[in-house]
Amino acid sequence: MEVRFGQCAQVAAGHGGRERTLIDMSQTVSTSAREQIAFLRGLRQVRQLRPDPLPQAVLDDILEVARWTGSARNIQPWDLLLVRDRAMLQALARVEGGRAAHLLNAAAGIALVMNGNPEHFDFDTYDEGRLSERIMLAAAAHGVGSAVGWFKGAASDEAKRLLRVPSGRLLRTTMSLGYVDAEGHAHRSRPQQPRKPLSDMLRQEHW
Ligand SMILES: Cc1cc2nc3c(=O)[nH]c(=O)nc-3n(C[C@H](O)[C@H](O)[C@H](O)COP(=O)(O)O)c2cc1C
């Protein structure tokens, strides 16, 4: 039985404490660590998305993985706002000063509405990053592209107004989701060196 990495992760998450399920599954998993590492290492942001709707089962998986994101003190300081309405996606993409133009052609967006408690701004920030990366990974497991968008200052206020988010909450990150627009993706400009070599960032034992 072949189990893709994403399915394996979902088994682990969806069955919580039922370790036996995970262990039994792992014995049948033919996916090697190398393939899983290649999957993790290969995650990239995709801004060129197609508006074709995503199957509900795919969205359910992505949301389930998001729900299981770890957070500081396990506060889970978020609400997820799923947007599929085209007019709303387009309005968000066009918010002045916003940086989420990729919502324009996305099949769906997920606004990460954080608690906004000023005493725990650091928690919100860190946990928001974890949440977005998990959403990207879960999407990629289904062959769905994703991109991070940010709203700050007046742009965040306008996005909150459009989405009717309560004023005390923090809305900074939106995720765009959709199948990859292969043609647009092929023609995007690419930096020559998308990541620094490890030798530029890794120090060992002391600085
Ligand atoms: C904190 C944060 C904020 C980001 N904000 C935006 C954004 O506003 N708009 C956008 O298109 N991408 C945004 N990105 C995506 C980055 O530009 C992207 O992760 C980076 O360029 C690497 O792209 P790659 O995965 O294709 O290599 C953001 C990423 C992070 C982590």
The ligand as a MOL file (V3000), in Angstrom:
LIG
                    3D

  0  0  0     0  0            999 V3000
M  V30 BEGIN CTAB
M  V30 COUNTS 31 33 0 0 0
M  V30 BEGIN ATOM
M  V30 1 C 6.6920 36.8330 7.0370 0
M  V30 2 C 6.4490 36.6680 5.5530 0
M  V30 3 C 5.7610 37.6250 4.8590 0
M  V30 4 C 5.5510 37.4770 3.5040 0
M  V30 5 N 4.8330 38.4080 2.8500 0
M  V30 6 C 4.5790 38.2200 1.5540 0
M  V30 7 C 3.7400 39.1270 0.8840 0
M  V30 8 O 3.2430 40.0850 1.4930 0
M  V30 9 N 3.4670 38.9210 -0.4230 0
M  V30 10 C 4.0140 37.8560 -1.0900 0
M  V30 11 O 3.7360 37.7040 -2.2750 0
M  V30 12 N 4.8200 36.9930 -0.4720 0
M  V30 13 C 5.1020 37.1310 0.8240 0
M  V30 14 N 5.8750 36.2360 1.4800 0
M  V30 15 C 6.4680 35.1150 0.7450 0
M  V30 16 C 7.9720 35.2790 0.5250 0
M  V30 17 O 8.2050 36.3070 -0.3950 0
M  V30 18 C 8.5090 33.9320 0.0150 0
M  V30 19 O 8.3590 33.0070 1.0600 0
M  V30 20 C 9.9780 34.0090 -0.3820 0
M  V30 21 O 10.1250 34.9040 -1.4400 0
M  V30 22 C 10.4920 32.6450 -0.8060 0
M  V30 23 O 9.8270 32.2590 -1.9680 0
M  V30 24 P 10.0650 30.7790 -2.5740 0
M  V30 25 O 9.3850 29.8710 -1.6380 0
M  V30 26 O 9.4160 30.8010 -3.9170 0
M  V30 27 O 11.5210 30.5670 -2.6360 0
M  V30 28 C 6.0660 36.3450 2.8290 0
M  V30 29 C 6.7480 35.3790 3.5450 0
M  V30 30 C 6.9230 35.5290 4.8960 0
M  V30 31 C 7.6390 34.4250 5.6550 0
M  V30 END ATOM
M  V30 BEGIN BOND
M  V30 1 1 1 2
M  V30 2 1 2 3
M  V30 3 2 2 30
M  V30 4 2 3 4
M  V30 5 1 4 5
M  V30 6 1 4 28
M  V30 7 2 5 6
M  V30 8 1 6 7
M  V30 9 1 6 13
M  V30 10 2 7 8
M  V30 11 1 7 9
M  V30 12 1 9 10
M  V30 13 2 10 11
M  V30 14 1 10 12
M  V30 15 2 12 13
M  V30 16 1 13 14
M  V30 17 1 14 15
M  V30 18 1 14 28
M  V30 19 1 15 16
M  V30 20 1 16 17
M  V30 21 1 16 18
M  V30 22 1 18 19
M  V30 23 1 18 20
M  V30 24 1 20 21
M  V30 25 1 20 22
M  V30 26 1 22 23
M  V30 27 1 23 24
M  V30 28 2 24 25
M  V30 29 1 24 26
M  V30 30 1 24 27
M  V30 31 2 28 29
M  V30 32 1 29 30
M  V30 33 1 30 31
M  V30 END BOND
M  V30 END CTAB
M  END
